Structures are given as structure tokens and as C-alpha cells.
């Protein structure tokens, strides 16, 4: 048991030592807190004094601001009254200047209109005089006598015109005659040589039939001799002579309508 008591006493002593150290630590912390609290109290007091001083300065600033506002409002009122008076004065001067300009413009306009009317009257008078002179000159020009060289030239032109008309009429009659002559010859040629040939695709197998038909046509009584050789398609000299004889007996006649 003595050993157990010694151990317990040793543990108790160590526990007491630890408690004393803890108490000392807590006392130090308490002292530090007291010191901090004192400092905070001192700072708070200083803050209160600064706040009081700031409030005093704010009150002074508010008083100064109020006074400045009153002075500013007074100055604004004075400036506004002065501005209104100046605007009224300038408006009156502008109205007077405008009225003076309007009066001067109306006077100048009346003067210019009067001068314009005078110029128009003068121009109208000059125009009337010029129109009268123009009428006189026009009458003199319309009633002027003809010159001999003008009459001779007009007569030459009329004679040349008559000659040209006669030549044109002669040419027209000759052209019409030749047209009728050509039509008459064409009709005679077509009646004589049958102006409706068969045109189409060449068929060699039908050569014999065509030859027999040509022989029958040649052997018809009163028909012309057959064509051949180089003179194919051209009437013989006798036929041409007969055409010339017949055409020589053609008289001038009205146009047949064919050109």
C-alpha cells in the first residue's frame, strides 16, 4: 500500500503543479484582458471626444452651409431679376430694330415697285413704238415691187419645171409601154411553149414514157418543130420573128395591173 500511496501523492503533486501553472496562465490572460479593456475604454473615450468635436464641426459646417445657401439664393434672385431686366431691355431694342427694318424694307419695296412700274411703262411705250414700226415695215415689205431679175428667174424655174414634168411624163409612158410589151411577150411565149413544166424528182424508169409523150406532142398537127441541141428552151428564129411581128402591132393600152 505504501507504494500505491507514493504514486498517488506523486500524481497529486503533478496535478497541483499543473493547476498552479494553469491558474498563473489564466491570471496572465485576465491581466491582458484588463489591459486591453482599459485601452478600449481609453480609445472609446477618445472616440467620444472626436465624435463630439466632429459633431461640433458638422454643426459649424451646417451653419456655414445655411449661410452660404442664403447668400447664394439672394445672389440668384438678384441675378435673375437683373437677367429679366436685361432680357426685357434687349427684347424691346430688338422689337424696335425689327420695326425699323420693316419700315425701311417697306419704303424700299415701295420705291423699287414705283421704279419698276416706271420702267415697265417706258418699256411698254417702246414696245408699242417698235410694234408700230414693225407693222409699217411689214406693210412696206409685203407691198414691195418685184425685181426684174426675180421675175426672170421665176419664169426660168417655171419653164424648167414644165420641161421636167413633160420629160417625166414621157419616161413614165415609155416605161408603161415597155411593161405592157413584156407582159404581152410573156403571154405569147407561155401560150406557145406551155409555161407549166413538170418539176420534181428525176425518175430514170419513166424516160421511155416521157419520150413517147414528147413524140406524140411533136406529131400533133399545127405544132412547132421539136426543140433540140443548143437551142433547147429558146424559140426558133421564125417564132421570134412572129413574136416581133405581133409585138410590133401592139398598141398602147391601159395598164393591166401587173408590174
Secondary structure, 3 states (H helix, E strand, C coil): CHHHHHHHHHHHHHHHHHHHHHHHHHHHHHHHHHHHHHHHHHHHHHHHHHHHHHHHHHHHHHHHHHHHHHHHHHHHHHHHHHHHHHHHHHHHHHHHHHHHHHHHHHHHHHHHHHHHHHHHHHHHHHHHHHHHHHHHHHHHHHCCCCCHHHHHHHHHHHHHHHHHHHHHHHHHHHHHHHHHHHHHHHHHHHHHHCCCCCCCCCCHHHHHHHHHHHHHHHCCCCCCCCCCHHHCCCCCHHHHHHHHHHHHCCCCCCCCCCC
